[in-house]
Amino acid sequence: MNSDLMLVVGLIVGVLTIPALLNAWTEGRPPRAAAIMVMIAIGLVVMAVRLAPGGYALDDLPDVFFRVVGRLMN
């Protein structure tokens, strides 16, 4: 798996964690699925940052997203 793809998937999973956390909180149950999603997201982002040759800056994120989407579209 490419480090760009790991970063994008990790960020998407991290964003999808927010509704799962809110749903568990409003229903008064423990956020087990959300906790697993958080661990997966953190693991993917950390692996991507460590595997990338120069790391990532915040300015690089739009370029990374477009590279991954472009690679998936072709």
Secondary structure, 3 states (H helix, E strand, C coil): CCHHHHHHHHHHHHHHHHHHHHHHHHHCCCCHHHHHHHHHHHHHHHHHHHHCCCCCCHHHHHHHHHHHHHHHHC
